[in-house]
């Protein structure tokens, strides 16, 4: 019972934080010509290969060097970099320092957005589409431990593919597993 209540509280807090981030980006951010949005787990971080097998923690999971290189190239060419991830909110600070130590040193906390459920990524993608053109890197897959699926997010993937977004999904990302 306590575990269920704790999960509900964490979900509600996560939802409130996501909503606050949405309002922040809606109200305070101006137009960006180019925006590159990156998922963390199984995209920038090799989570499935290490984290889910208990070989390391969130703070020391290895980075996907090939996707990191793409991110740094996007940054060099003037893209605004956003990290959009479905992760538990209590991992925000460890994720922030992981990005700072492994991906890009000058990351700002406001550029990291956690959502309590994957479907909430769609709201942020729609918002950012109003701000500029988007390149979006996200496997939307449970992990590399099952090479052909499950694709629990097929409905979300199809909605993204309907949007005017340059989407790089699982088939693209799996080529760069280091």
C-alpha positions as CSV (number, residue, x, y, z in Angstrom):
1,X,0.0,0.0,0.0
2,X,2.8,2.4,0.9
3,X,4.6,1.6,-2.2
4,X,1.6,2.4,-4.3
5,X,1.1,5.7,-2.5
6,X,4.7,6.5,-3.0
7,X,4.4,5.8,-6.8
8,X,1.4,8.0,-7.1
9,X,3.1,10.9,-5.2
10,X,6.2,10.6,-7.4
11,X,4.1,10.5,-10.5
12,X,2.1,13.6,-9.4
13,X,5.3,15.5,-8.5
14,X,6.8,14.5,-11.8
15,X,3.7,15.7,-13.6
16,X,3.9,19.1,-11.8
17,X,7.6,19.5,-12.6
18,X,6.9,18.7,-16.3
19,X,4.0,21.1,-16.4
20,X,6.3,23.9,-14.9
21,X,9.0,23.1,-17.5
22,X,6.3,23.3,-20.2
23,X,5.1,26.7,-19.0
24,X,8.7,27.9,-18.7
25,X,9.5,27.0,-22.3
26,X,6.1,28.2,-23.6
27,X,6.4,31.6,-21.9
28,X,10.1,32.5,-21.5
29,X,11.8,30.9,-24.5
30,X,12.0,32.7,-27.7
31,X,12.2,31.4,-31.2
32,X,15.1,29.0,-32.0
33,X,16.0,28.4,-35.6
34,X,17.2,24.8,-35.0
35,X,16.6,22.6,-32.0
36,X,18.1,19.1,-31.4
37,X,16.3,17.0,-28.8
38,X,18.0,13.9,-27.4
39,X,16.6,11.2,-25.3
40,X,19.0,9.9,-22.6
41,X,18.5,6.1,-22.0
42,X,19.5,3.9,-24.9
43,X,20.2,6.9,-27.0
44,X,22.9,9.1,-25.3
45,X,23.5,6.6,-22.5
46,X,24.1,2.9,-23.1
47,X,21.6,2.1,-20.3
48,X,20.3,-1.2,-21.4
49,X,23.8,-2.7,-21.8
50,X,24.9,-1.6,-18.4
51,X,22.4,0.0,-16.1
52,X,19.6,-2.5,-16.4
53,X,22.0,-5.4,-15.9
54,X,23.2,-3.9,-12.6
55,X,26.7,-3.3,-14.0
56,X,26.7,0.4,-13.1
57,X,24.5,3.2,-11.7
58,X,22.9,6.2,-13.4
59,X,25.9,8.4,-12.5
60,X,28.4,6.2,-14.3
61,X,26.6,4.5,-17.2
62,X,28.8,4.8,-20.3
63,X,27.9,7.4,-23.0
64,X,27.1,6.4,-26.5
65,X,30.2,8.2,-28.1
66,X,28.7,8.2,-31.6
67,X,25.5,9.9,-30.6
68,X,27.5,12.3,-28.4
69,X,29.5,13.2,-31.5
70,X,26.2,13.9,-33.3
71,X,25.0,16.1,-30.4
72,X,28.3,18.1,-30.4
73,X,28.1,18.6,-34.1
74,X,24.6,19.9,-33.8
75,X,25.7,22.2,-31.0
76,X,28.6,23.4,-33.1
77,X,26.2,24.2,-36.0
78,X,24.0,26.4,-33.8
79,X,21.3,24.0,-32.7
80,X,19.7,24.5,-29.3
81,X,20.3,21.3,-27.4
82,X,17.5,19.8,-25.2
83,X,17.5,16.6,-23.3
84,X,14.0,15.1,-23.1
85,X,13.8,11.9,-21.1
86,X,11.3,9.6,-19.3
87,X,13.2,9.1,-16.1
88,X,12.3,9.2,-12.4
89,X,12.5,12.8,-11.1
90,X,14.6,11.8,-8.1
91,X,17.4,11.1,-10.6
92,X,17.4,14.7,-12.0
93,X,20.6,15.8,-10.2
94,X,22.6,12.6,-10.9
95,X,21.4,12.9,-14.6
96,X,22.5,16.5,-14.7
97,X,26.0,15.7,-13.5
98,X,26.2,12.7,-15.8
99,X,25.4,14.9,-18.8
100,X,27.9,17.5,-17.6
101,X,30.6,15.0,-17.1
102,X,30.0,12.8,-20.1
103,X,28.2,14.7,-22.8
104,X,28.5,18.5,-22.6
105,X,30.1,20.5,-19.8
106,X,28.0,23.7,-20.2
107,X,24.6,22.0,-19.8
108,X,21.9,24.1,-18.0
109,X,19.3,22.5,-15.8
110,X,16.5,24.1,-17.8
111,X,17.7,22.2,-20.9
112,X,16.9,18.9,-19.2
113,X,13.3,17.8,-19.2
114,X,12.0,14.7,-17.5
115,X,8.5,13.4,-18.1
116,X,6.6,11.0,-15.9
117,X,5.3,9.0,-19.0
118,X,6.7,8.7,-22.5
119,X,3.4,10.1,-24.0
120,X,4.2,13.5,-22.4
121,X,7.1,13.9,-24.7
122,X,4.6,14.6,-27.5
123,X,3.5,17.8,-25.7
124,X,7.1,19.1,-25.6
125,X,7.7,18.2,-29.2
126,X,4.7,20.1,-30.3
127,X,5.7,23.1,-28.2
128,X,9.3,23.1,-29.6
129,X,7.9,22.8,-33.1
130,X,6.4,26.2,-32.6
131,X,9.9,27.5,-31.6
132,X,11.9,26.2,-34.5
133,X,12.8,23.1,-36.7
134,X,13.5,19.9,-34.7
135,X,15.9,17.1,-35.0
136,X,14.8,14.4,-32.6
137,X,16.9,11.4,-31.4
138,X,15.0,8.9,-29.4
139,X,14.9,5.1,-29.7
140,X,11.4,4.9,-28.1
141,X,12.2,1.3,-27.3
142,X,12.4,-0.6,-24.1
143,X,16.1,-1.4,-24.6
144,X,18.7,-3.0,-26.8
145,X,18.4,-6.2,-24.8
146,X,15.6,-7.2,-27.2
147,X,16.8,-6.3,-30.7
148,X,13.5,-6.6,-32.4
149,X,11.2,-5.1,-29.8
150,X,9.1,-4.7,-27.9
151,X,8.1,-1.3,-29.4
152,X,5.8,-0.3,-26.6
153,X,5.6,3.2,-28.0
154,X,4.4,2.4,-31.6
155,X,1.5,4.8,-31.2
156,X,3.8,7.6,-30.1
157,X,6.3,6.8,-32.8
158,X,3.5,7.1,-35.4
159,X,2.4,10.5,-34.0
160,X,6.0,11.7,-34.2
161,X,6.3,10.6,-37.7
162,X,3.2,12.6,-38.6
163,X,4.8,15.7,-37.2
164,X,7.2,18.0,-39.2
165,X,10.2,16.6,-37.3
166,X,13.4,15.1,-38.4
167,X,13.1,11.9,-36.3
168,X,16.0,9.5,-35.7
169,X,14.6,6.4,-34.0
170,X,15.6,3.0,-33.0
171,X,16.8,1.8,-36.4
172,X,19.1,4.8,-36.7
173,X,20.4,4.7,-33.1
174,X,21.1,1.0,-33.0
175,X,23.8,1.4,-35.6
176,X,25.8,3.4,-33.0
177,X,25.9,1.1,-30.0
178,X,29.7,1.7,-29.6
